[in-house]
Amino acid sequence: MGFMDKAREESSYSVASGNDQPYVVLQVTLKEKFIGTGSGNLTELENVINKQAAKGYRLHTITTASAQSGGLLGGDRIQATLVFERI
């Protein structure tokens, strides 16, 4: 991954469990916009929630943790952990 690819990367998304489980745990890392304030990828979070809703899950719990990232393209990061429950 090159320097510009890293700069364009908007979020990371991880899945802790497989398909057809009673609960699904996902993490989305929201990253600050390169220029300006606010999250540059709230649509990513919205897409994750809507994708799980289409699979028959509802958002049960969401927690967040924030951290600062150093470096040239650093910025604040918010890691959202989402727990979805099958309905």
ZIGI-V506549 format. One record per residue. N is the residue number from 1. PSI is psi in whole degrees, 0 to 359 (* if undefined). NEAR is the number of other C-alpha atoms within 8 Angstrom. Layout:
# ZIGI-V506549
n;psi;near
N;PSI;NEAR
N;PSI;NEAR
This chain:
# ZIGI-V506549
n;psi;near
1;125;4
2;175;5
3;313;6
4;326;6
5;318;8
6;321;8
7;327;7
8;342;6
9;123;6
10;323;8
11;165;10
12;150;8
13;126;8
14;149;7
15;128;9
16;338;7
17;170;7
18;196;7
19;158;4
20;38;4
21;156;8
22;329;6
23;146;8
24;134;12
25;127;11
26;152;11
27;137;12
28;130;12
29;115;11
30;132;16
31;143;13
32;146;11
33;147;9
34;319;7
35;130;4
36;194;5
37;167;6
38;173;6
39;138;9
40;359;10
41;42;10
42;332;8
43;330;6
44;315;8
45;316;10
46;319;8
47;320;8
48;315;8
49;314;9
50;325;8
51;317;8
52;323;11
53;321;10
54;335;7
55;358;6
56;23;8
57;154;11
58;151;10
59;120;11
60;312;8
61;145;7
62;133;9
63;155;7
64;151;8
65;138;7
66;153;8
67;154;7
68;144;8
69;128;8
70;178;7
71;175;5
72;313;4
73;25;7
74;169;8
75;174;10
76;146;10
77;141;12
78;120;11
79;116;11
80;126;12
81;122;11
82;132;12
83;122;12
84;142;13
85;134;11
86;135;9
87;*;5
